[in-house]
Amino acid sequence: MTEKKILPKKPTGAIPIFLWWLKKLFWVGGRAICPRCEIGPMFESHFQVRKQCPECKVVLQPYKGDELGVIALGYFLTLGPSVVGLLLAYAYTDWSSGQLLAFFFLLMTIVLIGFYKNIKGIWIAFIYLLTGLRKRL
């Protein structure tokens, strides 16, 4: 007989549900662990998402074409730190506009690639919160 995994319980009440939702979205998703069981890792490597969670067997990417959401989320999550970096470079260096523009694009690329796993994890957690990532669709 296989032992059934005990999944985390969803709270009741408006504020506890909202805090649970934020925890799932940013804490669990940002750490790139399964949003359903909060144990299994989502990724096999930095860019490769597992087909299923090794713990609870939920399908982590049930929908084809969800990359557009990851791209949009990645853009918005990397824009803030990159603009701050650009403003600091503008204030503390005497770079030309072309150099500042090149720095901005390089910084955006580095942040996006460096945090891709976290951004993708947040997106998968968001999809889980909307659909439940059922085992079979």
Beta strands, then each sheet from edge to edge (+ up, - down):
end
